[in-house]
Amino acid sequence: MNLLLAGYFSGQRTDSDFLFLGLPPHTPGYARIDLSASYRMGYGLTPYVRVVNLLDKFYQDALGYPALGREARVGMNYRFGGKN
């Protein structure tokens, strides 16, 4: 079983308001936590789950473009050939 907890941390950054909408001249800092897990079952099958922005924080990578909220993905990988 693989388990991954990842943190992304960004400080305040200078940005530009190209449309002159009166937005502040910087993008605030943020912290984002992601979690993923997978389990190699054998026969080439590996189910996985991944949650991005686990704490559902509001943040913007670019001024005026908010990032998505919490996002979850569930799936299965299959490996053709090779050793299991």
PyMOL CGO cylinders between C-alpha atoms (Angstrom):
from pymol import cmd
from pymol.cgo import CYLINDER

trace = [
    CYLINDER, 0.00, 0.00, 0.00, 1.25, 3.47, -0.86, 0.3, 1, 1, 1, 1, 1, 1,
    CYLINDER, 1.25, 3.47, -0.86, 0.07, 6.53, 1.06, 0.3, 1, 1, 1, 1, 1, 1,
    CYLINDER, 0.07, 6.53, 1.06, 1.13, 10.08, 0.23, 0.3, 1, 1, 1, 1, 1, 1,
    CYLINDER, 1.13, 10.08, 0.23, 0.37, 13.30, 2.09, 0.3, 1, 1, 1, 1, 1, 1,
    CYLINDER, 0.37, 13.30, 2.09, 1.69, 16.34, 0.24, 0.3, 1, 1, 1, 1, 1, 1,
    CYLINDER, 1.69, 16.34, 0.24, 1.69, 20.01, 1.20, 0.3, 1, 1, 1, 1, 1, 1,
    CYLINDER, 1.69, 20.01, 1.20, 2.03, 22.95, -1.16, 0.3, 1, 1, 1, 1, 1, 1,
    CYLINDER, 2.03, 22.95, -1.16, 2.89, 26.30, 0.40, 0.3, 1, 1, 1, 1, 1, 1,
    CYLINDER, 2.89, 26.30, 0.40, 3.08, 29.61, -1.43, 0.3, 1, 1, 1, 1, 1, 1,
    CYLINDER, 3.08, 29.61, -1.43, 3.71, 33.07, -0.05, 0.3, 1, 1, 1, 1, 1, 1,
    CYLINDER, 3.71, 33.07, -0.05, 2.21, 36.33, -1.26, 0.3, 1, 1, 1, 1, 1, 1,
    CYLINDER, 2.21, 36.33, -1.26, 3.17, 37.08, -4.86, 0.3, 1, 1, 1, 1, 1, 1,
    CYLINDER, 3.17, 37.08, -4.86, 3.09, 40.26, -6.90, 0.3, 1, 1, 1, 1, 1, 1,
    CYLINDER, 3.09, 40.26, -6.90, 0.64, 40.07, -9.79, 0.3, 1, 1, 1, 1, 1, 1,
    CYLINDER, 0.64, 40.07, -9.79, -0.92, 42.44, -12.33, 0.3, 1, 1, 1, 1, 1, 1,
    CYLINDER, -0.92, 42.44, -12.33, -4.50, 43.56, -12.89, 0.3, 1, 1, 1, 1, 1, 1,
    CYLINDER, -4.50, 43.56, -12.89, -4.38, 43.81, -16.70, 0.3, 1, 1, 1, 1, 1, 1,
    CYLINDER, -4.38, 43.81, -16.70, -8.10, 44.60, -16.97, 0.3, 1, 1, 1, 1, 1, 1,
    CYLINDER, -8.10, 44.60, -16.97, -7.90, 47.45, -14.42, 0.3, 1, 1, 1, 1, 1, 1,
    CYLINDER, -7.90, 47.45, -14.42, -10.72, 46.00, -12.31, 0.3, 1, 1, 1, 1, 1, 1,
    CYLINDER, -10.72, 46.00, -12.31, -9.34, 47.46, -9.10, 0.3, 1, 1, 1, 1, 1, 1,
    CYLINDER, -9.34, 47.46, -9.10, -8.00, 44.15, -7.82, 0.3, 1, 1, 1, 1, 1, 1,
    CYLINDER, -8.00, 44.15, -7.82, -5.15, 44.25, -5.28, 0.3, 1, 1, 1, 1, 1, 1,
    CYLINDER, -5.15, 44.25, -5.28, -1.65, 44.16, -6.87, 0.3, 1, 1, 1, 1, 1, 1,
    CYLINDER, -1.65, 44.16, -6.87, -0.77, 40.84, -5.24, 0.3, 1, 1, 1, 1, 1, 1,
    CYLINDER, -0.77, 40.84, -5.24, -2.01, 37.29, -4.88, 0.3, 1, 1, 1, 1, 1, 1,
    CYLINDER, -2.01, 37.29, -4.88, -2.26, 36.18, -1.24, 0.3, 1, 1, 1, 1, 1, 1,
    CYLINDER, -2.26, 36.18, -1.24, -0.28, 33.20, 0.03, 0.3, 1, 1, 1, 1, 1, 1,
    CYLINDER, -0.28, 33.20, 0.03, -1.91, 29.84, 0.60, 0.3, 1, 1, 1, 1, 1, 1,
    CYLINDER, -1.91, 29.84, 0.60, -1.35, 26.30, 1.82, 0.3, 1, 1, 1, 1, 1, 1,
    CYLINDER, -1.35, 26.30, 1.82, -2.88, 23.29, 0.11, 0.3, 1, 1, 1, 1, 1, 1,
    CYLINDER, -2.88, 23.29, 0.11, -2.85, 19.68, 1.33, 0.3, 1, 1, 1, 1, 1, 1,
    CYLINDER, -2.85, 19.68, 1.33, -3.28, 16.68, -1.00, 0.3, 1, 1, 1, 1, 1, 1,
    CYLINDER, -3.28, 16.68, -1.00, -3.75, 13.03, -0.05, 0.3, 1, 1, 1, 1, 1, 1,
    CYLINDER, -3.75, 13.03, -0.05, -3.43, 9.94, -2.21, 0.3, 1, 1, 1, 1, 1, 1,
    CYLINDER, -3.43, 9.94, -2.21, -3.40, 6.19, -1.68, 0.3, 1, 1, 1, 1, 1, 1,
    CYLINDER, -3.40, 6.19, -1.68, -2.96, 3.14, -3.89, 0.3, 1, 1, 1, 1, 1, 1,
    CYLINDER, -2.96, 3.14, -3.89, -2.81, -0.60, -3.37, 0.3, 1, 1, 1, 1, 1, 1,
    CYLINDER, -2.81, -0.60, -3.37, -1.10, -3.04, -5.71, 0.3, 1, 1, 1, 1, 1, 1,
    CYLINDER, -1.10, -3.04, -5.71, -3.44, -6.04, -5.84, 0.3, 1, 1, 1, 1, 1, 1,
    CYLINDER, -3.44, -6.04, -5.84, -1.45, -8.24, -8.21, 0.3, 1, 1, 1, 1, 1, 1,
    CYLINDER, -1.45, -8.24, -8.21, -2.22, -9.34, -11.77, 0.3, 1, 1, 1, 1, 1, 1,
    CYLINDER, -2.22, -9.34, -11.77, -1.24, -5.80, -12.82, 0.3, 1, 1, 1, 1, 1, 1,
    CYLINDER, -1.24, -5.80, -12.82, -4.18, -4.12, -11.00, 0.3, 1, 1, 1, 1, 1, 1,
    CYLINDER, -4.18, -4.12, -11.00, -3.67, -1.08, -8.79, 0.3, 1, 1, 1, 1, 1, 1,
    CYLINDER, -3.67, -1.08, -8.79, -6.73, 0.82, -7.50, 0.3, 1, 1, 1, 1, 1, 1,
    CYLINDER, -6.73, 0.82, -7.50, -6.11, 4.36, -6.30, 0.3, 1, 1, 1, 1, 1, 1,
    CYLINDER, -6.11, 4.36, -6.30, -7.80, 7.36, -4.72, 0.3, 1, 1, 1, 1, 1, 1,
    CYLINDER, -7.80, 7.36, -4.72, -6.55, 10.95, -4.74, 0.3, 1, 1, 1, 1, 1, 1,
    CYLINDER, -6.55, 10.95, -4.74, -7.94, 14.04, -3.02, 0.3, 1, 1, 1, 1, 1, 1,
    CYLINDER, -7.94, 14.04, -3.02, -6.59, 17.42, -4.10, 0.3, 1, 1, 1, 1, 1, 1,
    CYLINDER, -6.59, 17.42, -4.10, -7.16, 20.44, -1.82, 0.3, 1, 1, 1, 1, 1, 1,
    CYLINDER, -7.16, 20.44, -1.82, -8.20, 18.15, 1.02, 0.3, 1, 1, 1, 1, 1, 1,
    CYLINDER, -8.20, 18.15, 1.02, -9.19, 21.03, 3.35, 0.3, 1, 1, 1, 1, 1, 1,
    CYLINDER, -9.19, 21.03, 3.35, -11.18, 22.81, 0.58, 0.3, 1, 1, 1, 1, 1, 1,
    CYLINDER, -11.18, 22.81, 0.58, -9.18, 26.06, 0.88, 0.3, 1, 1, 1, 1, 1, 1,
    CYLINDER, -9.18, 26.06, 0.88, -9.90, 29.03, -1.38, 0.3, 1, 1, 1, 1, 1, 1,
    CYLINDER, -9.90, 29.03, -1.38, -6.79, 30.20, -3.24, 0.3, 1, 1, 1, 1, 1, 1,
    CYLINDER, -6.79, 30.20, -3.24, -5.68, 31.76, -6.50, 0.3, 1, 1, 1, 1, 1, 1,
    CYLINDER, -5.68, 31.76, -6.50, -2.56, 30.80, -8.45, 0.3, 1, 1, 1, 1, 1, 1,
    CYLINDER, -2.56, 30.80, -8.45, -3.13, 33.84, -10.67, 0.3, 1, 1, 1, 1, 1, 1,
    CYLINDER, -3.13, 33.84, -10.67, -4.96, 37.01, -9.73, 0.3, 1, 1, 1, 1, 1, 1,
    CYLINDER, -4.96, 37.01, -9.73, -8.67, 36.79, -10.58, 0.3, 1, 1, 1, 1, 1, 1,
    CYLINDER, -8.67, 36.79, -10.58, -8.59, 33.03, -11.34, 0.3, 1, 1, 1, 1, 1, 1,
    CYLINDER, -8.59, 33.03, -11.34, -9.70, 31.04, -8.29, 0.3, 1, 1, 1, 1, 1, 1,
    CYLINDER, -9.70, 31.04, -8.29, -8.56, 27.42, -8.11, 0.3, 1, 1, 1, 1, 1, 1,
    CYLINDER, -8.56, 27.42, -8.11, -10.99, 24.53, -7.86, 0.3, 1, 1, 1, 1, 1, 1,
    CYLINDER, -10.99, 24.53, -7.86, -12.24, 23.44, -4.46, 0.3, 1, 1, 1, 1, 1, 1,
    CYLINDER, -12.24, 23.44, -4.46, -11.79, 19.92, -3.11, 0.3, 1, 1, 1, 1, 1, 1,
    CYLINDER, -11.79, 19.92, -3.11, -11.45, 17.37, -5.89, 0.3, 1, 1, 1, 1, 1, 1,
    CYLINDER, -11.45, 17.37, -5.89, -11.50, 13.57, -5.55, 0.3, 1, 1, 1, 1, 1, 1,
    CYLINDER, -11.50, 13.57, -5.55, -10.44, 10.97, -8.10, 0.3, 1, 1, 1, 1, 1, 1,
    CYLINDER, -10.44, 10.97, -8.10, -10.90, 7.23, -7.88, 0.3, 1, 1, 1, 1, 1, 1,
    CYLINDER, -10.90, 7.23, -7.88, -9.58, 4.85, -10.46, 0.3, 1, 1, 1, 1, 1, 1,
    CYLINDER, -9.58, 4.85, -10.46, -7.71, 1.72, -11.38, 0.3, 1, 1, 1, 1, 1, 1,
    CYLINDER, -7.71, 1.72, -11.38, -4.43, 1.25, -13.25, 0.3, 1, 1, 1, 1, 1, 1,
    CYLINDER, -4.43, 1.25, -13.25, -3.64, -1.88, -15.18, 0.3, 1, 1, 1, 1, 1, 1,
    CYLINDER, -3.64, -1.88, -15.18, -0.10, -2.82, -16.13, 0.3, 1, 1, 1, 1, 1, 1,
    CYLINDER, -0.10, -2.82, -16.13, 0.33, -4.99, -19.24, 0.3, 1, 1, 1, 1, 1, 1,
    CYLINDER, 0.33, -4.99, -19.24, 3.10, -7.58, -19.13, 0.3, 1, 1, 1, 1, 1, 1,
    CYLINDER, 3.10, -7.58, -19.13, 6.14, -7.49, -16.87, 0.3, 1, 1, 1, 1, 1, 1,
    CYLINDER, 6.14, -7.49, -16.87, 6.34, -8.86, -13.36, 0.3, 1, 1, 1, 1, 1, 1,
    CYLINDER, 6.34, -8.86, -13.36, 3.46, -8.43, -10.89, 0.3, 1, 1, 1, 1, 1, 1,
]
cmd.load_cgo(trace, "trace")
